[in-house]
Amino acid sequence: MNPILAELDSKKSSSLRKVVAYSLLILATVIFAIYVGNVFFGSRSATVLYDLKKQKATLSNEVKKYQELNSALQKEYFELIGLDPDSYK
């Protein structure tokens, strides 16, 4: 085979390899971008996690507040019915 033709064939295959490599690189980049977007803005994202942590803290504070209110109301109730709240079982 002519050396010029052999060199031309190798250039064609090398350019084809470059196109395939760039295509795979672009595909991997797009998939990674979709994944990162889902991590930050999806239904299981970091912002949702932080919002849920804030909501948990708020609800815990409300539970404590209502427990204290319930305790005070129970004490008042027992005082009204004439029982000692410390000796009630």
Order of alpha helices (4+ residues) and beta strands (2+ residues): alpha-alpha
